[in-house]
Protein backbone atom coordinates (compact mmCIF):
# COMPACT_ATOMS: atom_id res chain seq x y z
CA UNK A 1 0.00 0.00 0.00
CA UNK A 2 1.20 3.48 -0.86
CA UNK A 3 0.52 5.60 2.21
CA UNK A 4 -0.79 9.15 2.46
CA UNK A 5 1.74 11.75 3.58
CA UNK A 6 1.71 14.80 5.80
CA UNK A 7 4.38 16.70 7.77
CA UNK A 8 6.06 15.48 10.96
CA UNK A 9 6.12 18.96 12.50
CA UNK A 10 5.07 22.48 11.64
CA UNK A 11 7.29 24.91 9.76
CA UNK A 12 7.09 28.63 9.03
CA UNK A 13 8.17 31.15 6.39
CA UNK A 14 7.87 34.89 6.00
CA UNK A 15 7.97 36.69 2.67
CA UNK A 16 6.16 39.09 0.37
CA UNK A 17 3.41 38.47 -2.16
CA UNK A 18 4.57 38.76 -5.78
CA UNK A 19 1.60 40.88 -6.84
CA UNK A 20 0.53 42.52 -3.58
CA UNK A 21 4.02 43.29 -2.24
CA UNK A 22 2.48 42.61 1.20
CA UNK A 23 4.42 40.95 4.01
CA UNK A 24 2.92 37.55 4.70
CA UNK A 25 3.55 34.76 7.20
CA UNK A 26 2.97 31.15 6.27
CA UNK A 27 2.69 28.25 8.73
CA UNK A 28 2.56 24.71 7.31
CA UNK A 29 1.00 22.20 9.72
CA UNK A 30 0.35 18.44 9.69
CA UNK A 31 -3.20 17.28 8.89
CA UNK A 32 -5.16 14.06 9.41
CA UNK A 33 -5.55 11.48 6.60
CA UNK A 34 -8.07 12.46 3.89
CA UNK A 35 -7.96 16.15 4.88
CA UNK A 36 -6.35 17.24 1.62
CA UNK A 37 -4.62 20.61 1.44
CA UNK A 38 -6.47 23.38 3.22
CA UNK A 39 -5.50 27.06 3.22
CA UNK A 40 -6.61 28.95 6.32
CA UNK A 41 -6.83 32.75 6.40
CA UNK A 42 -5.87 33.33 10.03
CA UNK A 43 -5.72 37.14 9.69
CA UNK A 44 -9.49 37.53 9.34
CA UNK A 45 -11.78 38.28 12.33
CA UNK A 46 -13.20 34.78 11.84
CA UNK A 47 -10.57 32.48 10.26
CA UNK A 48 -11.80 30.94 6.99
CA UNK A 49 -10.72 27.50 5.76
CA UNK A 50 -10.43 27.13 1.98
CA UNK A 51 -10.00 23.47 1.00
CA UNK A 52 -8.16 23.19 -2.31
CA UNK A 53 -10.25 21.76 -5.17
CA UNK A 54 -10.70 22.33 -8.90
CA UNK A 55 -13.89 24.29 -8.17
CA UNK A 56 -12.37 26.42 -5.39
CA UNK A 57 -10.21 28.11 -8.09
CA UNK A 58 -12.02 31.36 -8.86
CA UNK A 59 -9.42 33.43 -10.72
CA UNK A 60 -6.57 32.39 -13.02
CA UNK A 61 -5.25 35.73 -14.24
CA UNK A 62 -1.45 35.64 -13.72
CA UNK A 63 -1.80 33.07 -10.91
CA UNK A 64 -4.16 30.51 -9.41
CA UNK A 65 -6.50 32.00 -6.81
CA UNK A 66 -8.84 30.00 -4.55
CA UNK A 67 -11.70 31.45 -2.56
CA UNK A 68 -14.54 30.62 -0.20
CA UNK A 69 -17.06 32.76 1.69
CA UNK A 70 -15.43 35.96 0.43
CA UNK A 71 -11.93 34.97 1.59
CA UNK A 72 -9.23 34.47 -1.06
CA UNK A 73 -5.69 33.20 -1.40
CA UNK A 74 -3.71 34.15 -4.52
CA UNK A 75 -0.69 32.53 -6.16
CA UNK A 76 -0.97 29.05 -4.65
CA UNK A 77 0.60 27.19 -7.59
CA UNK A 78 4.27 27.09 -6.50
CA UNK A 79 3.44 25.72 -3.04
CA UNK A 80 0.95 23.26 -4.59
CA UNK A 81 3.64 22.17 -7.04
CA UNK A 82 6.08 21.48 -4.19
CA UNK A 83 3.39 19.44 -2.38
CA UNK A 84 2.76 17.41 -5.53
CA UNK A 85 6.49 16.93 -6.12
CA UNK A 86 7.00 15.56 -2.60
CA UNK A 87 3.73 13.60 -2.52
CA UNK A 88 2.17 15.58 0.35
CA UNK A 89 -1.53 14.66 0.59
CA UNK A 90 -2.65 16.39 3.78
CA UNK A 91 -1.61 19.83 4.99
CA UNK A 92 -2.93 22.95 6.70
CA UNK A 93 -1.52 26.21 5.35
CA UNK A 94 -2.12 29.08 7.79
CA UNK A 95 -1.64 32.38 6.01
CA UNK A 96 -1.79 35.98 7.29
CA UNK A 97 -2.63 37.76 4.01
CA UNK A 98 -4.33 36.97 0.73
CA UNK A 99 -1.23 35.96 -1.25
CA UNK A 100 1.27 33.14 -0.76
CA UNK A 101 4.81 34.60 -0.45
CA UNK A 102 6.79 34.38 -3.68
CA UNK A 103 10.09 33.63 -1.84
CA UNK A 104 12.64 33.04 -4.65
CA UNK A 105 10.06 32.75 -7.46
CA UNK A 106 10.35 28.97 -7.75
CA UNK A 107 9.13 25.99 -5.71
CA UNK A 108 12.58 25.24 -4.26
CA UNK A 109 12.01 27.20 -1.03
CA UNK A 110 8.73 25.37 -0.44
CA UNK A 111 10.44 22.01 -1.08
CA UNK A 112 13.09 22.98 1.49
CA UNK A 113 10.42 24.04 4.02
CA UNK A 114 8.42 20.83 3.61
CA UNK A 115 11.53 18.64 3.80
CA UNK A 116 12.83 20.48 6.86
CA UNK A 117 9.53 19.77 8.69
CA UNK A 118 9.95 16.10 7.81
CA UNK A 119 7.49 13.95 5.90
CA UNK A 120 5.32 11.51 7.87
CA UNK A 121 3.66 8.44 6.38
CA UNK A 122 0.05 8.01 7.50
CA UNK A 123 -2.01 4.90 8.10
CA UNK A 124 -4.31 5.44 5.12
CA UNK A 125 -3.94 4.48 1.44
CA UNK A 126 -3.02 7.19 -1.04
CA UNK A 127 -5.80 7.79 -3.57
CA UNK A 128 -5.19 8.69 -7.20
CA UNK A 129 -7.38 10.04 -9.95
CA UNK A 130 -6.80 7.67 -12.87
CA UNK A 131 -7.61 9.08 -16.30
CA UNK A 132 -9.46 6.49 -18.40
CA UNK A 133 -9.92 8.34 -21.69
CA UNK A 134 -8.42 11.45 -23.34
CA UNK A 135 -9.76 14.85 -22.31
CA UNK A 136 -8.66 18.04 -24.07
CA UNK A 137 -9.41 21.76 -23.90
CA UNK A 138 -8.45 24.28 -26.57
CA UNK A 139 -8.50 28.03 -26.99
CA UNK A 140 -7.93 30.22 -30.04
CA UNK A 141 -6.92 29.04 -33.49
CA UNK A 142 -4.08 29.28 -35.98
CA UNK A 143 -1.11 31.11 -34.49
CA UNK A 144 -3.06 31.85 -31.31
CA UNK A 145 -3.98 28.27 -30.48
CA UNK A 146 -3.40 26.95 -26.94
CA UNK A 147 -4.33 23.51 -25.69
CA UNK A 148 -3.94 21.11 -22.78
CA UNK A 149 -4.70 17.40 -22.69
CA UNK A 150 -4.86 14.47 -20.27
CA UNK A 151 -4.53 10.89 -21.54
CA UNK A 152 -4.45 7.48 -19.86
CA UNK A 153 -0.98 6.54 -18.61
CA UNK A 154 0.32 4.15 -15.96
CA UNK A 155 2.14 6.77 -13.92
CA UNK A 156 2.30 10.54 -14.22
CA UNK A 157 4.27 12.39 -16.86
CA UNK A 158 4.04 15.90 -18.25
CA UNK A 159 5.18 17.50 -21.49
CA UNK A 160 4.96 21.20 -22.20
CA UNK A 161 5.87 23.42 -25.13
CA UNK A 162 6.07 27.21 -25.03
CA UNK A 163 6.40 29.66 -27.90
CA UNK A 164 7.83 33.05 -27.01
CA UNK A 165 9.25 35.15 -29.80
CA UNK A 166 12.08 36.56 -27.69
CA UNK A 167 15.84 36.17 -28.28
CA UNK A 168 16.60 35.06 -24.70
CA UNK A 169 13.84 32.45 -24.72
CA UNK A 170 14.55 31.30 -28.28
CA UNK A 171 18.13 30.53 -27.21
CA UNK A 172 16.82 27.95 -24.69
CA UNK A 173 14.82 24.74 -24.94
CA UNK A 174 11.12 25.51 -25.39
CA UNK A 175 9.81 21.98 -24.93
CA UNK A 176 10.36 19.66 -21.98
CA UNK A 177 9.03 16.32 -20.82
CA UNK A 178 9.18 15.22 -17.19
CA UNK A 179 8.18 11.98 -15.48
CA UNK A 180 7.07 12.43 -11.87
CA UNK A 181 8.03 8.82 -11.23
CA UNK A 182 11.70 9.69 -11.71
CA UNK A 183 11.93 11.16 -8.20
CA UNK A 184 13.85 14.11 -9.68
CA UNK A 185 11.30 16.87 -9.08
CA UNK A 186 13.39 18.74 -6.48
CA UNK A 187 16.48 18.65 -8.68
CA UNK A 188 15.04 18.99 -12.19
CA UNK A 189 11.93 21.20 -11.83
CA UNK A 190 11.59 22.90 -8.43
CA UNK A 191 14.30 25.54 -8.95
CA UNK A 192 12.79 27.02 -12.14
CA UNK A 193 11.71 30.60 -11.46
CA UNK A 194 8.79 32.62 -12.72
CA UNK A 195 9.73 35.05 -15.49
CA UNK A 196 8.60 38.36 -16.93
CA UNK A 197 9.51 41.20 -19.25
CA UNK A 198 10.45 44.71 -18.14
CA UNK A 199 7.92 46.16 -20.59
CA UNK A 200 5.11 44.20 -18.88
CA UNK A 201 6.29 44.90 -15.33
CA UNK A 202 5.70 48.67 -15.71
CA UNK A 203 2.19 48.07 -17.02
CA UNK A 204 1.44 45.53 -14.27
CA UNK A 205 2.66 47.84 -11.52
CA UNK A 206 0.46 50.62 -12.88
CA UNK A 207 -2.42 48.16 -12.34
CA UNK A 208 -1.32 47.32 -8.80
CA UNK A 209 0.33 44.00 -9.76
CA UNK A 210 3.90 42.63 -9.50
CA UNK A 211 4.50 45.02 -6.59
CA UNK A 212 6.68 42.43 -4.85
CA UNK A 213 8.53 41.25 -7.96
CA UNK A 214 12.21 41.82 -8.68
CA UNK A 215 15.47 40.22 -9.75
CA UNK A 216 15.67 38.22 -6.50
CA UNK A 217 12.41 36.34 -7.18
CA UNK A 218 11.95 36.27 -10.96
CA UNK A 219 13.83 36.04 -14.23
CA UNK A 220 13.48 39.49 -15.74
CA UNK A 221 14.16 40.20 -19.44
CA UNK A 222 14.38 43.36 -21.47
CA UNK A 223 13.80 43.19 -25.24
CA UNK A 224 16.90 41.09 -25.92
CA UNK A 225 18.41 39.48 -22.83
CA UNK A 226 18.07 38.15 -19.29
CA UNK A 227 18.90 40.89 -16.77
CA UNK A 228 19.64 38.63 -13.78
CA UNK A 229 23.36 38.73 -13.00
CA UNK A 230 23.52 35.00 -12.26
CA UNK A 231 21.74 34.03 -15.50
CA UNK A 232 19.55 30.94 -15.71
CA UNK A 233 19.43 27.99 -13.29
CA UNK A 234 18.58 25.52 -16.07
CA UNK A 235 19.27 25.81 -19.79
CA UNK A 236 15.50 25.44 -20.31
CA UNK A 237 14.33 27.26 -17.17
CA UNK A 238 11.43 29.07 -18.90
CA UNK A 239 9.58 25.96 -20.04
CA UNK A 240 10.50 24.13 -16.82
CA UNK A 241 8.76 26.85 -14.86
CA UNK A 242 5.65 26.26 -16.98
CA UNK A 243 5.78 22.56 -16.04
CA UNK A 244 6.27 23.56 -12.38
CA UNK A 245 3.14 25.74 -12.63
CA UNK A 246 1.18 22.99 -14.39
CA UNK A 247 2.08 20.46 -11.66
CA UNK A 248 0.71 22.91 -9.07
CA UNK A 249 -2.36 23.86 -11.12
CA UNK A 250 -3.30 20.20 -11.65
CA UNK A 251 -2.73 19.23 -8.01
CA UNK A 252 -5.66 21.45 -6.97
CA UNK A 253 -7.84 18.52 -8.12
CA UNK A 254 -7.13 17.14 -4.64
CA UNK A 255 -5.36 13.91 -5.51
CA UNK A 256 -2.33 12.96 -7.60
CA UNK A 257 -3.11 12.04 -11.20
CA UNK A 258 -2.38 8.83 -13.06
CA UNK A 259 -2.18 10.37 -16.51
CA UNK A 260 -0.06 11.84 -19.26
CA UNK A 261 -0.47 15.62 -19.41
CA UNK A 262 0.62 17.49 -22.51
CA UNK A 263 0.20 21.17 -23.30
CA UNK A 264 1.05 23.86 -25.81
CA UNK A 265 1.14 27.46 -24.51
CA UNK A 266 -1.24 26.56 -21.69
CA UNK A 267 -1.58 28.57 -18.50
CA UNK A 268 -3.40 28.61 -15.16
CA UNK A 269 -6.81 29.16 -16.77
CA UNK A 270 -6.59 26.40 -19.34
CA UNK A 271 -5.12 23.98 -16.78
CA UNK A 272 -8.11 24.58 -14.51
CA UNK A 273 -10.55 24.21 -17.43
CA UNK A 274 -8.89 20.86 -18.18
CA UNK A 275 -9.54 19.61 -14.63
CA UNK A 276 -13.16 20.77 -14.77
CA UNK A 277 -13.62 19.08 -18.16
CA UNK A 278 -12.24 15.85 -16.68
CA UNK A 279 -14.49 15.99 -13.60
CA UNK A 280 -17.54 16.76 -15.79
CA UNK A 281 -17.14 13.36 -17.49
CA UNK A 282 -17.60 10.64 -14.85
CA UNK A 283 -16.61 7.96 -17.39
CA UNK A 284 -13.27 9.69 -18.08
CA UNK A 285 -11.70 8.83 -14.70
CA UNK A 286 -11.93 6.72 -11.60
CA UNK A 287 -10.41 6.92 -8.11
CA UNK A 288 -7.98 4.13 -7.21
C-alpha positions in Angstrom: 0.0 0.0 0.0 1.2 3.5 -0.9 0.5 5.6 2.2 -0.8 9.1 2.5 1.7 11.8 3.6 1.7 14.8 5.8 4.4 16.7 7.8 6.1 15.5 11.0 6.1 19.0 12.5 5.1 22.5 11.6 7.3 24.9 9.8 7.1 28.6 9.0 8.2 31.1 6.4 7.9 34.9 6.0 8.0 36.7 2.7 6.2 39.1 0.4 3.4 38.5 -2.2 4.6 38.8 -5.8 1.6 40.9 -6.8 0.5 42.5 -3.6 4.0 43.3 -2.2 2.5 42.6 1.2 4.4 40.9 4.0 2.9 37.5 4.7 3.6 34.8 7.2 3.0 31.2 6.3 2.7 28.2 8.7 2.6 24.7 7.3 1.0 22.2 9.7 0.4 18.4 9.7 -3.2 17.3 8.9 -5.2 14.1 9.4 -5.5 11.5 6.6 -8.1 12.5 3.9 -8.0 16.2 4.9 -6.4 17.2 1.6 -4.6 20.6 1.4 -6.5 23.4 3.2 -5.5 27.1 3.2 -6.6 28.9 6.3 -6.8 32.8 6.4 -5.9 33.3 10.0 -5.7 37.1 9.7 -9.5 37.5 9.3 -11.8 38.3 12.3 -13.2 34.8 11.8 -10.6 32.5 10.3 -11.8 30.9 7.0 -10.7 27.5 5.8 -10.4 27.1 2.0 -10.0 23.5 1.0 -8.2 23.2 -2.3 -10.2 21.8 -5.2 -10.7 22.3 -8.9 -13.9 24.3 -8.2 -12.4 26.4 -5.4 -10.2 28.1 -8.1 -12.0 31.4 -8.9 -9.4 33.4 -10.7 -6.6 32.4 -13.0 -5.2 35.7 -14.2 -1.5 35.6 -13.7 -1.8 33.1 -10.9 -4.2 30.5 -9.4 -6.5 32.0 -6.8 -8.8 30.0 -4.6 -11.7 31.5 -2.6 -14.5 30.6 -0.2 -17.1 32.8 1.7 -15.4 36.0 0.4 -11.9 35.0 1.6 -9.2 34.5 -1.1 -5.7 33.2 -1.4 -3.7 34.1 -4.5 -0.7 32.5 -6.2 -1.0 29.1 -4.6 0.6 27.2 -7.6 4.3 27.1 -6.5 3.4 25.7 -3.0 0.9 23.3 -4.6 3.6 22.2 -7.0 6.1 21.5 -4.2 3.4 19.4 -2.4 2.8 17.4 -5.5 6.5 16.9 -6.1 7.0 15.6 -2.6 3.7 13.6 -2.5 2.2 15.6 0.3 -1.5 14.7 0.6 -2.7 16.4 3.8 -1.6 19.8 5.0 -2.9 22.9 6.7 -1.5 26.2 5.3 -2.1 29.1 7.8 -1.6 32.4 6.0 -1.8 36.0 7.3 -2.6 37.8 4.0 -4.3 37.0 0.7 -1.2 36.0 -1.3 1.3 33.1 -0.8 4.8 34.6 -0.4 6.8 34.4 -3.7 10.1 33.6 -1.8 12.6 33.0 -4.7 10.1 32.7 -7.5 10.4 29.0 -7.8 9.1 26.0 -5.7 12.6 25.2 -4.3 12.0 27.2 -1.0 8.7 25.4 -0.4 10.4 22.0 -1.1 13.1 23.0 1.5 10.4 24.0 4.0 8.4 20.8 3.6 11.5 18.6 3.8 12.8 20.5 6.9 9.5 19.8 8.7 10.0 16.1 7.8 7.5 13.9 5.9 5.3 11.5 7.9 3.7 8.4 6.4 0.0 8.0 7.5 -2.0 4.9 8.1 -4.3 5.4 5.1 -3.9 4.5 1.4 -3.0 7.2 -1.0 -5.8 7.8 -3.6 -5.2 8.7 -7.2 -7.4 10.0 -10.0 -6.8 7.7 -12.9 -7.6 9.1 -16.3 -9.5 6.5 -18.4 -9.9 8.3 -21.7 -8.4 11.5 -23.3 -9.8 14.9 -22.3 -8.7 18.0 -24.1 -9.4 21.8 -23.9 -8.5 24.3 -26.6 -8.5 28.0 -27.0 -7.9 30.2 -30.0 -6.9 29.0 -33.5 -4.1 29.3 -36.0 -1.1 31.1 -34.5 -3.1 31.8 -31.3 -4.0 28.3 -30.5 -3.4 26.9 -26.9 -4.3 23.5 -25.7 -3.9 21.1 -22.8 -4.7 17.4 -22.7 -4.9 14.5 -20.3 -4.5 10.9 -21.5 -4.5 7.5 -19.9 -1.0 6.5 -18.6 0.3 4.2 -16.0 2.1 6.8 -13.9 2.3 10.5 -14.2 4.3 12.4 -16.9 4.0 15.9 -18.3 5.2 17.5 -21.5 5.0 21.2 -22.2 5.9 23.4 -25.1 6.1 27.2 -25.0 6.4 29.7 -27.9 7.8 33.0 -27.0 9.2 35.2 -29.8 12.1 36.6 -27.7 15.8 36.2 -28.3 16.6 35.1 -24.7 13.8 32.4 -24.7 14.6 31.3 -28.3 18.1 30.5 -27.2 16.8 28.0 -24.7 14.8 24.7 -24.9 11.1 25.5 -25.4 9.8 22.0 -24.9 10.4 19.7 -22.0 9.0 16.3 -20.8 9.2 15.2 -17.2 8.2 12.0 -15.5 7.1 12.4 -11.9 8.0 8.8 -11.2 11.7 9.7 -11.7 11.9 11.2 -8.2 13.9 14.1 -9.7 11.3 16.9 -9.1 13.4 18.7 -6.5 16.5 18.7 -8.7 15.0 19.0 -12.2 11.9 21.2 -11.8 11.6 22.9 -8.4 14.3 25.5 -9.0 12.8 27.0 -12.1 11.7 30.6 -11.5 8.8 32.6 -12.7 9.7 35.1 -15.5 8.6 38.4 -16.9 9.5 41.2 -19.2 10.4 44.7 -18.1 7.9 46.2 -20.6 5.1 44.2 -18.9 6.3 44.9 -15.3 5.7 48.7 -15.7 2.2 48.1 -17.0 1.4 45.5 -14.3 2.7 47.8 -11.5 0.5 50.6 -12.9 -2.4 48.2 -12.3 -1.3 47.3 -8.8 0.3 44.0 -9.8 3.9 42.6 -9.5 4.5 45.0 -6.6 6.7 42.4 -4.8 8.5 41.3 -8.0 12.2 41.8 -8.7 15.5 40.2 -9.7 15.7 38.2 -6.5 12.4 36.3 -7.2 11.9 36.3 -11.0 13.8 36.0 -14.2 13.5 39.5 -15.7 14.2 40.2 -19.4 14.4 43.4 -21.5 13.8 43.2 -25.2 16.9 41.1 -25.9 18.4 39.5 -22.8 18.1 38.2 -19.3 18.9 40.9 -16.8 19.6 38.6 -13.8 23.4 38.7 -13.0 23.5 35.0 -12.3 21.7 34.0 -15.5 19.5 30.9 -15.7 19.4 28.0 -13.3 18.6 25.5 -16.1 19.3 25.8 -19.8 15.5 25.4 -20.3 14.3 27.3 -17.2 11.4 29.1 -18.9 9.6 26.0 -20.0 10.5 24.1 -16.8 8.8 26.9 -14.9 5.7 26.3 -17.0 5.8 22.6 -16.0 6.3 23.6 -12.4 3.1 25.7 -12.6 1.2 23.0 -14.4 2.1 20.5 -11.7 0.7 22.9 -9.1 -2.4 23.9 -11.1 -3.3 20.2 -11.6 -2.7 19.2 -8.0 -5.7 21.4 -7.0 -7.8 18.5 -8.1 -7.1 17.1 -4.6 -5.4 13.9 -5.5 -2.3 13.0 -7.6 -3.1 12.0 -11.2 -2.4 8.8 -13.1 -2.2 10.4 -16.5 -0.1 11.8 -19.3 -0.5 15.6 -19.4 0.6 17.5 -22.5 0.2 21.2 -23.3 1.0 23.9 -25.8 1.1 27.5 -24.5 -1.2 26.6 -21.7 -1.6 28.6 -18.5 -3.4 28.6 -15.2 -6.8 29.2 -16.8 -6.6 26.4 -19.3 -5.1 24.0 -16.8 -8.1 24.6 -14.5 -10.6 24.2 -17.4 -8.9 20.9 -18.2 -9.5 19.6 -14.6 -13.2 20.8 -14.8 -13.6 19.1 -18.2 -12.2 15.8 -16.7 -14.5 16.0 -13.6 -17.5 16.8 -15.8 -17.1 13.4 -17.5 -17.6 10.6 -14.9 -16.6 8.0 -17.4 -13.3 9.7 -18.1 -11.7 8.8 -14.7 -11.9 6.7 -11.6 -10.4 6.9 -8.1 -8.0 4.1 -7.2 
